[in-house]
Amino acid sequence: MKHPIAPRRAVLRLDAYHGIQEDRAGKLRLDFNENTVGCAPVALRAVARMTRAQVAMYPEYTKTRAMLARNYGVRPDELLLTNGADDALRLVFDTFVDRGNIILLAEPTFNMYRFWAALAGARAVTLRYDAEMRFPLAEALRALKRRPRALFLANPNNPTGTVVERGALRRLLGAAPHTLLVVDEAYSEFCAVGVLPWIRRFPNLVVVRTLSKAAGLAGLRLGLVFTNRDTARAMRTAQAPFAVNTAALVAAAASAADRSFIKRYVVEVKKSKRHLEGALLRLGVKAFPSGGNFLLADFGARGPKMVAALRRRGILLRDRTHDFGRPGLVRITIGTRPQMRRLVRALNRELRG
């Protein structure tokens, strides 16, 4: 049936977001790079203690923003709270990107950059990670000479796991004084390379983080935007007044007060990653270096069938065929060592028969 009110042309041209799955409860969730054991118990208890009055009130942000700012070593007016990192990215587009502007991406990467660009009517100019999943630095520096409106860079990159080191990031920022450089550090807890301390030095830098990964709060949706005061002021002007719900604020404050939970989980994930890398090597499966809580592995032509078979066993992986234009590349979230041992046993059964 034809809609009586035609959607915007940008919506009509938009491709559906790939990879959304449901019916995941009770399965081993190695597909969305979530915390595989859940949030900190203290965060769950804090949400459970919420009163009826808190639920009935519109959210208040000042105290939680101040607490999180202290934790991250920034001033409260350098931090914005958003409804997950997706909303943070949308806010960047709403504030700075006009129809017809050019944005620069290196793909494959997080699909939401292209999604929000399409909705904004912007034009995405894309570079490619190479066969070894290395970032195309020279090509990016050349592309920045054309002054795109913004460069979006996930670091570590999802799904490749690639880490762009600080020296290269400094070159990008220096080459792009008229381009907004948005560094998406969703996996910062798992990687020592971060540029959050640079937000006062580089006025064209925006850093996006999330509590959906290491902190295990994906179901509550809380993103963080760090930038200089002037940029933050402009973004706050474009932001809806009640973007983040009270439960997310309560859980975030509790998690921030118990950082030992995240530290222990990160240590466990790093140990598990080494275990899985060794297991994949013994199976003859190539895994690319990764700075995140995941590995990109190349299973070849058998990849899609293997992903489907493991799903029937209650183990969820992410088939990235669509991103690379060929079957075989699979992203695997890293969980605990017992969870990885379960995965390896299933891989052995499927791949060695």
Secondary structure, DSSP 8 states (H G I E B T S, - for coil): ---SS---HHHHT----TT-----TTSEE-SS---SS-S-HHHHHHHHT--HHHHHS----HHHHHHHHHHHTS-GGGEEEESHHHHHHHHHHHHH--TT-EEEEEES--THHHHHHHHHT-EEEEEE--TT----HHHHHHHHTT--SEEEEESS-TTT-----HHHHHHHHHH-TTSEEEEE-TTGGG-S---GGGTTT-TTEEEEEESSSTT--TTT--EEEEE-HHHHHHHHHHS-TT-S-HHHHHHHHHHHH-HHHHHHHHHHHHHHHHHHHHHHHHTT-EE---SSSEEEEE-GGGHHHHHHHHHHTTEE-EE-HHHHTSTTEEEEE---HHHHHHHHHHHHHHHH-
